[in-house]
């Protein structure tokens, strides 16, 4: 099993105080929702000991400062901003997708209501830009613009993802483009924002962003694989959850567009509306059949190969970038860790 990279184990110690100070600016009602969502408190506002999540995006932001020859602490505003933006997106996504759990406990909207969760997400996004624009140096405006562009793309990807729920046919190319916006855009921004804050030359920032874009797509491909074949004990999702919700994930779309009998049968299952009188519809037998059809139609093999290709492409962007060798190696260690398939 791949060990957790050092930069990811140390990141909470560097970022947590700055993140809590930023969120502490919120009004008490909004703060309570945000603190719960971030894993700092329970539903009554009582503090919890351990923060939740991998802090992947802050870790990448801090590492990108080192890529530009700056101390990681100089990227703290960027690390906080990308984590706040990520938190905003998850708050809103849970509502739009109807997901009732987040990190093994009730999602914030189920505890505090949809309006409060929406407002908390809005507040976190505004706070992200506030933190960035307060950063010292001439790179703050450039970093803020990079984050707003990434957020706009994230929203466009989520909008397209919602549209897919109402369509019978989704092309593999447009599904990949959706993932490039919804997931990869913010990861790409995270991989460059520390360097941007330090005023790094454009070629270096562009190479880091390109690395993050490919890493983000590989990350989404692996997440989609885990959404069908992952272990619920480690993913935090029910078994076959993406199939139960008829999600147009990348392996599913690859199978549906395979031109195979199995792909055609999968399309029939996806087109059949669930029985509103039966909370168990689709049942476990239907879900197991759907998973087998995705694999038989080549969706699983395609997604695994595509993830490997994206990881290789990400590494190639780093190979040509002018950055210290230890930093390059750490980026690659993070990439290997977050795209492993035994989560």
N, C-alpha and C positions, 0 to 999 in steps of 0.2 A: 504494500500500500504506500502511496506517495505521502511523504511527511509534509506537515503544514510548513510553508515557507516562513523563514524568520521574519520577513517584513510584514507578514500577516499576523504573526503572534504578538509582535511589538506595537502594532498600529493603535490598538485601543488605548494604551498608555499615553501615546502622543496626542491622539485626537479627542478622546472622551471628554476631557475638561473643556476644550474649546467648543465642542459640540453641545455640551450641557449649558455652557454659558450663553451660546447663541439661542438655544431653545428657551432658556430662562427669560428671554425678552418678551415672550408671548404672554398674553393675558391669562389669568388663572384657569379659565374654562378650557381654552384651546391648549394650554400647556398640559392639562391633565390627559387629554386625548393623545397628544403627541408623545408624552412620557410613557403612556401605556403601549402605544404602537411601537415605540423604540425599544421596549423591553426594560424600561427603567422602573416601572411601577405596576402594581396590580390595578384592578378596576376601581378600587377605593382610594387610589393614590398612594398606597403604602409602598415604600421603596423596595425594589428587588435587588438581590446581590449581584447578579451577573448580567451583563448586556447580551443581547441576542444578535445573531447574524455573524457573517464572516468578516464584515468591514472590507470587502474586496475593493470597492471603488476608492475609499480613502487610502488603502494601502498602495494602490496604483498611482494615486495622485502624489503621495509622498515620495514614491520611488522615482516618479518623473522629474522631481526637483533634483534628485541625485544624478539623473541622466544629464542634466544641464550643468552639473558641477556645483550645485547649491546644496546647503544643508536641508534635510527633509522638513525641518520645522518651518522653513520659508514657505512651504506649500500648505500649511495648516488651513488658511482660508479656502483654498481649493478643495482640500480633503473634506472639510466641513460642508462646503457648498454641494459637492456631488452626493454626499450622504443624505443631506436634506432633500435634494431633488429626487433621489431614489426613494426615500421615505414617502414623499408626496405621491409619487407614481403608484406605490404599492397601496397606499390608503385609498386612492381613487379606483385602482384596478379591482380591489376586493369588492367594492360596491358594484361596479359595472359587471363584473363576472359572477356576482352572487356567491363568492367564496366566503364561507363562514368561519374558516380557521386560517390562522397565520402563525407559523412557527410553533405548532403544537398547542395553540390556545385560541379562544374565540377572537375573530377579527374585530378591530376597533369599532366598525360600524354596527356590529351586532351588540356591542356593549353600550355604546354612547348614542347610537342612532345615526342614520345616514347624513342628516344636515351637519351635525357636529363633526363627523369624520371628513366631510367635504371641506368644511371651513378650515379644519386643521391641516389638510393637505394644501389648500391654497396658501395658508400662512407659512408653511414650511418652504414652499417654492419662493414666496416673496422674500423670506428670510435668507435663502441661499444667495440671492442676488445682493441683498443688503450686505452680507458678510464679504462677498467678493469685492464689491465696490469700495469697501472700507480698507481693503488690503493695501499696504504701502507699496510704492513703486509704480512705474509706468505700465506694468503688465496687467493691472487689475481690470482696466476697461476691456482689454483684449481677451482676458479670461472670461469676463462677464458675457461678452458677445459670444464666445465659444459655447458657454453653458446655455445661453438662450437659444442658439441654433440647435444644439443637441436636444433641448427640451421641446422645441417645435417639432423636430423630427420624431421624438418619442411620442408626442401626441398624435402625429400623423400615423405612426405605426399602430398605435392603440385604436385609432379611428378605423383603420383598414381591418384590423383584427376583429372589431365589432361587426363590421360589414360582412366579413366572412361567415358570421353566424347565421346570416339570412340568405346565403347563397348555396346553391347545390354544387356549383363548379368553381373551383379555385385553382389557378395555374401555379405550378411550382415556382416559376420565376417571380410572380407577384407575391407569393408567400415568403420567399427568401427576401424580397425587398421589404416586406412588412417587418420581418425579424431584424433586418439591418437598421431599421428606424427605431422600432420599439425597444429592442434590447441593446444592439450594438452601438447606437449613437452615443448613449451616455457612458458606456465603457470606453469608447474611443476618446471622448472628452476627458475622462478620468486619467487616461494614460498620458495625456499631454498637458493637463492644466497646471501642474506644478512647474513644468518647464516654461510654459507660457507666462506664468506669474513672475518668473525670474528673467523674462525678456530673452528667452532662447531664440536662436536663429530659426527662421521659418522651416528650413529643410529638416532640422532635428524635430521640431514640433510636429511636422507633417508625417515623419516616419513613425513617431510614437503614436500618433492618431491612427495611422494605417494599421499598425500592430493591433491597437485596441479594437478597430473595426472588425478585423478578422477574428480576433479572440472572442469578441462579442457574438459573432455568428456561430463559432464553434461552441461557445457556452450555451447558446439557445438550442442548438442541435442536440447537445448532450442532455439538456434539461427536458427536451421533448422526448428523448429516448427514455429518460427516467420516469416521465409522466405516464408511460405505458408499462415499462418493464422494471421500474425501480422498486426498491424495498421500502414499503411504507414506514418502517421503523426508522429509517434514516432520511427519507425525503420529506416526511411530515404530511404526505398526501395519501388518501386511500388508494388501494391497489387499482390500477387501470383507470385512474381518475380522469385522465384526458379523454378516454374513450367514453366514459360514462356521460361526460358533458358534451360529447360529440365535437370536441375541439378540432379545428382544422390545423393541427400541428404539422410540422415539416415531414415527419415519417408518414403520417396519414395522407397528406397531399401527394407525396411521392407515390404512394400505393394507389391512390385514386387515379392518378395520371399514368399508371403503368401500362394500360391497355391489356391487362391480363384478366382472366375470368375471376381471379381472387379480388382484383381491384373492383370489378363490376359488382361482385357480391358485397364487398365492403360499402360501396355506394348505396346499395339497397338498404343495408342496415342503418347507415347514416341518415337516409331519407325517411326512414320510418319514424313517425312521431311517437314520443313516449306516451304511455297510457297514464292520463292524469289521475286515474283511480288506483293506480298501482305504484306505490313509492319505490318498489324494487325493480321497476322497469326502466332501463334494461337490466335483466338479471345477470348473475355471474356467468351463466352459460353463454349468453349473448356477448358479453364483454370478452370472455376467453376466445370465442370464435372471432371477434373483431381483431383482437391482438394477433391471433394466428394468421388472419388474412393479411394484415399489414406486413407481417414478416414474409409470408408466402409470395406476396406481390412485389417484394423487393424494397419496401419502405424502410425497414430496419437497416439493411445492408447499405442502402443509399445514404441514409443519415450518418451512419458510422463512417463511411468513406468520405462524405462531405466534411464532417468534423475534422477528420485527419488532414484533409487538404487545407482547411482553413488554418489549422494549427501550424502546418508547414509554411503557409503563406505569411502568417504572422511572424514566424521566426525569420523568414527571409527579409522582412522589412527591418528587423533589428540588426540583421547581419550587415546591412549596408549603412546603418546609422552611426554617426560619430559619437559614441557614448562609452563610458568606462566598462571594461569587460565584466567586473563583478555586478554592475547594474544590469547589464544585458542578461547575465546568468540568472539573476533574481527574477527578472521579468519572465524568463522562460520557466523557472520553477513555479511561479504563480500560475502561468498558463497550464502547465501539466497538472497542477493540483486541482484547479477549478473545472477542468474538462475531463477528469477521470470518471470512469463509469461504474464505480463501486460505491457511490455515495449512498 
